[in-house]
Amino acid sequence: MKCCLIQGIKNNCLTKKDSTMTLKREFTELLKGCTPVKDSDGNIIVQSIMNMQVVCLTTDDEFSLDDRFANPMENVFASNRNYGQISFTNENEKEVIMPAQVAVMTKQRAQNHGMIKAGYLPAYSEKTYNDAGCVQGSQTGHFSNTNEYRIIPVAMREMLFDKINKEGGFDRIYSAINHLGSQTQSRTNNYLDVYFNQYDKKLEEFIAHFERPNKFIGVVIFIDGEIVAIDKFPSFTYAEQVWDVMIRDCYGALAVISELKDKKSRKVFGDVFSEVKSKSIGVSIAELLETSLKQTKKQITDSVRGKIEDFLDVEFDAELDHNGNNGSEKCKSYVLKSEGYVGQVISESGLNHLVSIVKRDSFDPNALRRVNELRKKARKQNKFTL
């Protein structure tokens, strides 16, 4: 099976579930048109730090809607009048999709707030989300007309996506902040700013470890060789605009957690070089290095390809986001859920503008592999005959 994520699309299935319509969405359909960024030799480009790997996705120019969506970090201002609420005012002449789980971290005397999902804003519009949450403990006050945004760390994503379409109040994000504090050894309690204040310097340095490729439209994040997060953006321009903040604020938490656990990256090149050297006689160092580098790239590509292939058969239940949609809007928000993953997609007429998926902490990807093996065997079986 090819690693390219351009796959055939099965018809979406509608099912009746808890009196709401639920779509069946396949992973290959959610990332249709995308493929991993590769080098001139066809190897998947993998960037690494410690036990974390980043693979960027690209697409054909026609599927990058650069002229349609504006920068979500500029000319979009947040206010609120109640706790657990965020109102966004989009002053752009273009539409905006706010990245998944933006946090308003303001210097105003006000309670910081966070989103539990991404949000779509039509051009020159104001839209209120009543399923946001406080992220600053007992601080009082409401913010006004600010664009002081951060992205909530990926370690909180699962718990927040699970809050979509659920009853709750202004404290709906507190448990996730406490989980982040436990994972990062920061005494956050109910204060997200405590985490950022403790690790901001390290997170800024973290950005320098990764190079933003040209014409990328998404990322796949691996920890210990397993896919833990996937983000697909509306355009190349949008991806460039949110790159630094996603690497620093969102994915940076994974590096913090890995460092605290003293996780190390596997020294693939060193192992390959030793093996190549032991089998080579009368070969120059330059040739050994060149051969080892090629074999290392191929080995890493094969590993990443295998993990993505395991993911190709994942199917999600996609339930309409009750608080994130307006009947007249073209773009629709859905919450995605499967046995081992949870996330969100914002779609329009079959085109997926934004996709955000995270692995559940408790899920063992080996269970997915066992299911895939059984499916492969089942496909090989002939139908019953006499």
Secondary structure, DSSP 4 states (H G I P E B T S, - for coil): --S------PPPPEEEETTEEEEEEEHHHHTTT-EE-B-TTSPBPEEEETTEEEEEEE--GGG--TTTB--TTSSEEEE-SSTT-EEEEE-SSSBEEEPTTEEE--SSSS--EE-SS-EEE-TTEEEEETT-EE-BTT------SB--EEE--GGGHHHHHTTTTS---TTTTHHHHHHHHHHHT---TTBHHHHHHHHHHHHHHHHTT-PPPTT--EEEEEETTEEEEEEE-S-HHHHHHHHHHIIIIIIHHHHHHHHHTT-----HHHHHHHHHHHT-SS--HHHHHHHHHHHHHHHHHHHHHHHHHHHTT-EEEEEE-TTS--TT-S-EEEEEE-SSEEEEEEEETTEEEEEEEEE-TT--HHHHHHHHHHHHHHHHSPPP--
